[in-house]
Amino acid sequence: KTETRTKKIVRDVTFTMADLKNLFLITKHPTTTQILITSLFFISLFLLSSSPLPDFSHSLIVSSFTSRLLTAANFFSSSSASDSNTLYSVSPSSIRVNNESKKMDKELTSCDIFDGAWVSDDSDPVYLPGYCPYVEDKFNCFKNGRPDSGFLRHRWQPHGCSVPRFDGEKMLEILRGKRLVFVGDSLNRNMWESLVCSLRSTLEDKNRVSRVFVKQSNLHNEGFYGFRFKDFECSIDFIKSPFLVQESEVLDAYGKRKETLRLDVIQESITKIYRNADIVVFNTGHWWTHQKTNEGKDYFQEGDRVYEKLEVKEAYTKALRTWADWVDSSINSTRTRVFFVGYSSSHFRKGAWNAGGQCDGETRPIENETYTGGYPWMMKVVESVISDMKTPVFYMNITKMTWYRTDGHPSVYRQPVDARGSSPASGMFQDCSHWCLPGVPDSWNQLLYATLLVSSGSLPYRSLGTLL
C-alpha cells in the first residue's frame, strides 16, 4: 500500500517539476540556500510517502510544499539583493531589467500573463453596465444604446497558466493607505475609470467613495482627477499627460505663437504627484500617431531648437528617454512601484479615425490566434528604453490581448442616440481606439491585480500558474 501511495505521489510530482525548476532559476548560480531548500523538498516527499495523510490530492500537497519553498527561495534571493519590492517585466520578448543592487539581469520565471487568448465566459462583469456613475459618456456604450452584450462575455486566458479573478475587496486591502496614480493619455483614463468602478462595486455603501478636489493648486486645469475610498484611506488618481513630456509654445519669425513638444522636459504636472504615490501606471502612444505629431514638421523641440523635420520614431525615443531619466532620478523604487502600459490596438477599417474609419457591427473577438495586428514600432522603443533603466518597471504588454478585440470599441456608441441620428454609421467619427466600459480594460486591471497580489506577498511567484 505504501509502495502504491509512493507511486501516486511520484506521478503527481511530474506535474510540479516546473515549480522545482523555478527554484534553480531564482538566481543564476546555485547557492547554499537553494541546495538546502531543494534538499528539504525531497525530504518532504519522503515524509509524504511514509506517513499517514488525510485523503487530499497528492498533487495539491506537493504543490503546496513547492509553493512555500518557492516563496522562501524568493525571500532569501530578494533579501540578499535588498530588492524585495522589484517587479520584473513580462512580455513576449522577455525584457530584461537590471537588478538595482547587484546590477545583475534577472527574468521573471512565472508564465507570461500577457500571452494568451480570449475565451467565452458567462460570468457577469465586475460592475454591471449602467451602474457606475463614473464612466464617461463616451465610454458608456450601454447608456448610448449599444444593443448587444456579447462583448462582455469573454475573459483573458493566458497560455499555460490562469490568473485569479478580480477581487475588489482584496485589491482595496492591497491599496489600503496608498495612492495609485495613472499618468498618460485617454487609454490610461479608460483603465483608471474601469478600476474605480470595479472597486466601487464591492462597497456596500457606495457613498464611501468620493471625488478628490485639489484646492492648493491648479492641477484640475492641468487634467487632474481623483477618487478617494474613505474606509481604506486610499486614492485612485489620473493625470492627463498624453506625451509624458511637456507641451509648449515658441514665437515664430512673425511673432506668432506656435505649438511645440519639448522632448527634453518631463510634463510639469507629473513632477507634482510623484512624491506621495505608491504605485504609478504610465502610458503614452496614441497621440504620437496624430497627423501633426506623425509628420514631425516644426513641432518637436529640444532646448531652444525646434526641428524643421524630425521622424516621429526618433522623437518618441527621445521623449521616452526623458521620461526614463526622470523616473530613475526622481522616483524612490523602494517606496513607489512603476508600471508602463503598452499600446492598445485600434481597429479602424476603410480609413483613419478622421477619414471615415469604422468598426461598428463587430460583436465577437477575432478567434484566429495566429492573427497579428502588427506589433507597433512604439512598443519596441518602450522595451528598449525600459531595459536600460535602473528603476524596476513592470511592462504591461496589452498589445496582443487587444489585437483580437475588434468588438470592444464604442464605435458609433460613443454618442447617445439623439446625437447620432437615424443613420449612425454615416457622417460621424467612430471611436475604434477606446473601449466600452465595462469591457476590455477590466481585464487589464485583473492583470494589474494579479501582479500586485504576487508582489505584495499575498501569492507566491509561481501561483499565477495555479489559481482560477
Residue pairs with C-beta under 8 A, 6 or more apart in sequence:
2 49
2 50
5 49
6 49
8 58
9 45
9 48
9 49
9 58
9 62
12 57
12 58
12 59
12 62
13 45
13 59
13 62
15 59
16 59
16 62
16 63
16 66
18 465
19 63
19 66
19 67
19 70
19 462
20 38
20 41
20 66
22 70
22 109
22 110
22 461
22 462
23 34
23 37
23 38
23 41
23 69
23 70
23 73
24 30
24 34
24 38
25 109
26 34
26 70
26 73
26 74
26 77
26 109
27 34
27 77
28 104
28 106
33 73
33 76
33 77
34 73
37 69
37 72
37 73
40 69
41 65
41 66
41 69
44 65
45 62
48 58
48 61
48 62
48 65
53 61
63 466
66 462
67 460
67 462
67 463
67 466
68 460
70 460
70 461
70 462
71 457
71 460
71 461
74 460
74 461
75 84
78 84
78 86
81 99
81 101
81 102
81 104
82 101
83 99
83 100
83 101
83 392
85 333
85 334
85 337
85 392
85 455
86 97
86 99
86 100
86 333
86 392
87 337
87 338
87 339
87 392
87 393
87 394
87 451
87 455
88 97
88 106
88 107
88 108
88 392
88 394
89 95
89 96
89 97
89 108
89 383
89 386
89 387
89 393
89 394
89 395
90 108
90 110
90 112
90 113
90 114
90 394
90 395
90 397
91 112
91 114
91 342
91 383
91 395
91 397
92 112
92 114
92 115
92 397
92 400
93 383
94 107
94 112
95 383
95 386
95 387
95 395
96 105
96 106
96 107
96 387
97 105
97 106
97 386
97 387
97 389
97 392
97 393
98 104
98 105
98 389
98 390
99 105
99 106
100 333
100 390
100 391
100 392
108 461
109 461
109 462
110 161
110 454
110 461
110 462
110 464
110 465
111 158
111 159
111 160
111 161
111 464
111 465
112 158
112 159
113 158
113 161
113 163
113 447
113 450
113 451
113 464
114 158
114 396
114 397
114 398
114 400
114 401
114 447
115 158
115 159
115 400
116 156
116 157
116 158
116 159
116 401
117 156
117 157
117 159
117 369
117 404
118 154
118 155
118 156
118 157
118 365
118 401
118 404
118 405
119 154
119 155
119 157
120 153
120 154
121 153
121 154
121 155
122 153
123 155
123 165
125 152
125 438
125 439
125 442
126 166
126 168
126 197
126 198
126 201
126 438
126 442
127 197
127 198
127 200
127 201
127 438
128 201
128 438
129 141
129 142
129 149
129 152
129 438
130 140
130 142
130 143
131 201
132 196
132 197
132 200
132 201
132 437
134 193
134 196
134 197
134 200
134 227
135 143
135 193
135 197
135 437
136 189
136 193
137 143
137 144
137 415
137 416
138 410
138 414
138 415
138 431
138 434
139 190
139 193
139 410
139 434
139 435
139 436
139 437
140 436
140 437
141 410
141 413
141 436
141 437
141 439
142 436
143 416
144 410
144 413
144 414
144 415
144 416
144 417
145 413
145 416
145 417
146 410
146 413
146 436
148 363
150 363
150 364
150 407
151 363
151 364
151 365
151 405
151 407
151 408
151 436
151 439
152 438
152 439
154 365
155 443
156 163
156 401
156 443
156 446
156 447
158 464
160 465
161 464
161 465
161 466
162 464
162 465
162 466
162 467
162 468
163 446
163 447
163 450
163 464
163 467
164 446
164 449
164 450
164 453
164 459
164 467
164 468
165 446
165 468
166 198
166 442
166 445
166 446
166 449
167 202
167 449
168 198
168 199
168 201
168 202
169 202
170 449
170 453
170 458
171 198
171 199
171 449
171 452
172 199
172 202
172 229
172 232
172 234
173 232
174 449
174 452
174 453
174 456
174 458
175 229
175 232
175 234
175 236
175 278
175 279
176 232
176 233
176 234
177 232
177 233
177 234
178 234
178 278
178 279
179 234
179 235
179 237
179 276
179 277
179 278
179 279
180 195
180 234
180 235
180 236
180 237
180 277
180 278
180 279
180 280
180 281
181 237
181 238
181 239
181 273
181 277
181 279
181 280
181 281
182 188
182 189
182 191
182 192
182 236
182 237
182 238
182 239
182 280
182 281
182 283
183 238
183 239
183 241
183 244
183 270
183 273
183 280
183 281
183 282
183 283
184 239
184 240
184 241
184 242
184 244
184 281
184 282
184 283
184 284
184 341
185 240
185 241
185 242
185 283
185 284
185 285
185 286
185 287
186 240
186 242
186 286
186 434
187 283
187 285
187 286
187 341
187 344
187 433
187 434
188 238
188 281
188 282
188 283
188 341
189 238
189 240
190 344
190 434
190 435
190 437
190 441
191 281
191 341
191 441
191 444
191 445
192 225
192 236
192 237
192 238
193 437
193 441
194 437
194 438
194 439
194 441
194 442
194 444
194 445
195 236
195 445
195 448
196 209
196 227
196 236
197 437
197 438
198 442
198 445
199 209
199 229
199 236
200 206
200 209
203 209
203 229
203 231
208 229
208 230
208 231
209 227
209 228
209 229
209 230
210 227
210 228
210 230
211 225
211 226
211 227
211 228
212 225
212 226
212 227
212 228
212 235
212 237
213 220
214 220
214 224
214 226
217 272
219 239
219 269
219 272
222 239
222 240
222 268
222 269
223 238
223 239
223 240
223 241
223 269
224 237
224 238
224 239
224 240
224 269
224 273
225 237
225 238
225 240
226 235
226 236
226 237
226 238
227 235
227 236
227 237
228 234
228 235
229 235
229 236
237 273
239 269
239 270
239 273
240 269
241 267
241 269
241 270
241 284
242 284
242 286
242 287
243 261
243 267
243 284
243 287
243 288
243 319
244 266
244 267
244 270
244 282
244 284
244 319
244 320
244 322
244 323
245 261
245 262
245 263
245 264
245 265
245 266
245 267
245 319
245 322
245 323
246 261
246 262
246 265
246 266
246 267
246 268
247 259
247 260
247 261
247 262
247 267
248 259
248 260
248 261
248 262
248 265
248 301
249 257
249 258
249 259
249 260
250 257
250 258
250 260
250 301
250 306
251 257
251 258
252 258
258 298
258 306
259 292
259 299
260 299
260 300
260 301
260 306
261 293
261 299
261 300
261 301
261 315
261 319
262 301
262 302
263 300
263 301
263 302
263 315
263 318
263 319
263 322
264 301
264 302
264 303
264 318
264 322
265 322
266 322
266 323
266 326
270 326
271 326
271 330
274 280
274 330
274 331
274 336
277 336
278 335
278 336
278 337
279 336
279 337
279 339
279 452
280 331
280 336
280 337
280 338
280 339
281 339
281 340
281 341
281 396
281 448
282 323
282 338
282 339
282 340
282 341
283 340
283 341
283 342
284 319
284 320
284 323
285 342
285 343
285 344
285 376
285 378
286 343
286 344
286 346
286 433
287 293
288 294
288 312
288 315
288 316
288 378
292 299
293 299
293 312
293 315
294 312
295 312
296 307
296 309
296 310
296 311
296 312
296 315
297 308
297 309
298 306
298 307
298 308
298 309
299 306
299 307
299 310
300 306
300 307
300 310
300 315
300 318
301 307
302 318
307 315
313 377
313 381
316 378
316 381
317 381
317 384
317 385
320 381
320 382
320 385
321 385
323 385
324 385
324 386
324 388
324 389
324 391
327 338
327 389
327 391
327 393
328 389
328 390
328 391
331 338
331 391
333 391
333 392
337 392
337 394
337 455
338 391
338 392
338 393
338 394
339 393
339 394
339 395
339 396
339 448
339 451
340 382
340 386
340 393
340 394
340 395
340 396
341 396
341 398
341 444
342 379
342 382
342 395
342 396
342 397
342 398
342 399
343 376
343 378
343 379
343 398
343 399
344 398
344 399
344 402
344 433
344 435
345 373
345 399
345 402
345 403
345 405
346 353
346 432
346 433
347 359
347 362
347 373
347 405
347 406
347 409
347 432
348 357
348 358
348 359
348 430
348 432
348 433
349 357
349 358
349 359
350 356
350 357
350 358
351 357
351 358
353 429
353 430
353 431
353 432
353 433
354 429
357 430
357 432
358 411
358 425
358 430
358 432
359 406
359 409
359 411
359 430
359 432
360 411
360 412
360 424
360 425
360 430
361 411
361 425
362 406
362 407
362 409
362 411
363 407
364 407
365 404
365 405
365 406
365 407
365 408
366 403
366 404
366 405
366 406
367 404
371 403
371 404
372 403
373 399
373 403
375 399
376 399
379 397
379 399
382 395
383 395
386 393
386 395
394 451
396 444
396 447
396 448
398 444
401 440
401 443
402 408
402 440
405 435
405 440
408 435
408 436
408 439
408 440
409 430
409 431
409 432
409 433
409 434
409 435
409 436
410 430
410 431
410 434
410 435
410 436
411 430
411 431
411 432
412 420
412 424
412 425
412 428
412 430
413 436
414 429
414 430
414 431
414 434
415 428
420 428
421 427
421 428
435 441
450 459
450 464
453 459
454 460
454 461
454 463
454 464
459 467
